[in-house]
């Protein structure tokens, strides 16, 4: 059975890929549109897999929010940095890391365990 966090992780990973491609297109003012399309095309599968793995981890991870944020933000940020280096786009890395961090933070918030309701709050709802 696939967890809700894994599904959300895939969705955020794919959204992040599109956002990064748009950032490259805007950064290059359309002159490198082919690069943005090719990167998006080749990075959809890895982004989905990484998102799925991080979502599954986020579903099972309990602990302080700072630990959850570190576990969910650092791996995709490093992956994006490595890809930027591999594609010789190191100058663009800070701009494309922003959507990655935002998507990781959204995944953390969406999968954060909620505390149980106290009886008084449960009765008022």
matplotlib code that plots the C-alpha trace (Angstrom):
import matplotlib.pyplot as plt

x = [0.0, 1.3, 1.3, -0.3, 3.1, 4.6, 1.9, 2.4, 6.1, 5.7, 3.4, 5.8, 8.7, 7.0, 5.8, 9.4, 10.7, 8.3, 9.2, 12.9, 12.4, 10.4, 13.1, 15.7, 13.5, 13.0, 16.7, 17.8, 15.0, 13.9, 17.3, 17.8, 14.2, 15.4, 17.6, 14.7, 12.5, 15.2, 16.1, 12.4, 12.0, 15.0, 14.4, 10.8, 11.5, 14.3, 12.2, 9.2, 11.4, 13.1, 9.7, 8.2, 11.1, 11.1, 7.3, 7.5, 10.2, 8.2, 5.1, 7.2, 9.4, 8.5, 10.4, 11.1, 10.2, 13.8, 14.9, 12.1, 13.0, 16.7, 15.9, 13.5, 15.3, 18.9, 18.7, 16.8, 18.8, 22.0, 20.6, 19.6, 23.1, 24.8, 22.6, 23.4, 27.1, 26.7, 24.8, 27.2, 24.6, 26.3, 25.5, 21.8, 21.9, 20.7, 17.7, 16.6, 17.2, 14.5, 11.6, 13.2, 13.3, 9.8, 8.5, 10.4, 8.9, 5.4, 5.9, 7.1, 4.1, 1.6, 3.0, 3.6, 1.8, -1.0, -1.3, -4.4, -7.4, -8.1, -11.6, -12.7, -11.7, -13.1, -16.5, -16.6, -16.2]
y = [0.0, 3.4, 6.0, 9.4, 11.0, 9.1, 10.3, 13.9, 13.5, 12.5, 15.4, 17.9, 16.4, 16.8, 20.3, 21.2, 19.9, 22.1, 25.1, 24.6, 24.4, 27.6, 29.2, 28.2, 29.6, 32.9, 33.1, 32.6, 35.0, 32.3, 31.8, 28.5, 27.2, 24.0, 23.4, 24.0, 21.5, 18.9, 19.2, 18.9, 15.9, 14.1, 15.0, 14.1, 10.4, 11.1, 13.8, 11.5, 8.7, 11.1, 12.6, 9.2, 8.2, 11.4, 11.3, 7.7, 8.8, 11.8, 9.6, 7.5, 10.2, 11.3, 13.9, 17.6, 19.7, 20.9, 17.3, 16.6, 19.7, 18.8, 15.2, 16.4, 19.5, 18.4, 15.4, 17.1, 20.3, 18.3, 16.5, 19.8, 21.2, 18.1, 18.3, 22.0, 21.1, 18.2, 20.4, 23.3, 25.5, 26.2, 29.9, 29.1, 26.7, 29.3, 30.2, 26.6, 25.5, 27.9, 25.9, 22.7, 24.0, 25.3, 21.9, 20.0, 22.4, 21.9, 18.1, 18.4, 20.4, 18.2, 15.0, 16.5, 14.3, 16.1, 15.9, 14.1, 16.2, 16.8, 15.8, 19.5, 20.3, 17.1, 17.9, 21.4, 20.2]
z = [0.0, -1.0, 1.7, 1.4, 2.1, -0.8, -3.2, -2.0, -2.4, -6.0, -6.6, -5.0, -6.9, -10.2, -9.3, -8.3, -11.7, -13.6, -11.4, -11.9, -15.7, -15.6, -13.5, -16.1, -18.9, -17.1, -16.2, -19.8, -21.1, -23.5, -25.2, -23.4, -23.7, -25.2, -22.2, -19.8, -21.7, -21.9, -18.2, -17.3, -19.5, -18.1, -14.5, -14.2, -13.3, -10.8, -9.2, -8.9, -7.3, -4.9, -4.0, -3.4, -1.1, 0.8, 1.2, 2.5, 5.0, 6.0, 6.8, 9.2, 10.6, 14.1, 16.1, 16.3, 13.3, 12.9, 12.4, 10.0, 8.0, 7.9, 6.7, 4.0, 2.8, 2.6, 0.2, -2.6, -2.3, -2.7, -5.7, -7.3, -6.6, -8.1, -11.2, -11.6, -11.5, -13.9, -16.4, -16.0, -14.5, -11.2, -11.5, -11.6, -8.6, -6.0, -8.1, -8.7, -5.1, -3.9, -5.4, -4.1, -0.6, -0.8, -2.0, 0.7, 3.4, 2.0, 2.1, 5.7, 6.7, 4.8, 6.5, 10.0, 12.6, 14.4, 18.1, 19.4, 20.3, 23.9, 25.1, 25.4, 21.8, 20.5, 22.1, 20.7, 17.1]

ax = plt.figure().add_subplot(projection="3d")
ax.plot(x, y, z, "-o")
ax.set_aspect("equal")
plt.show()
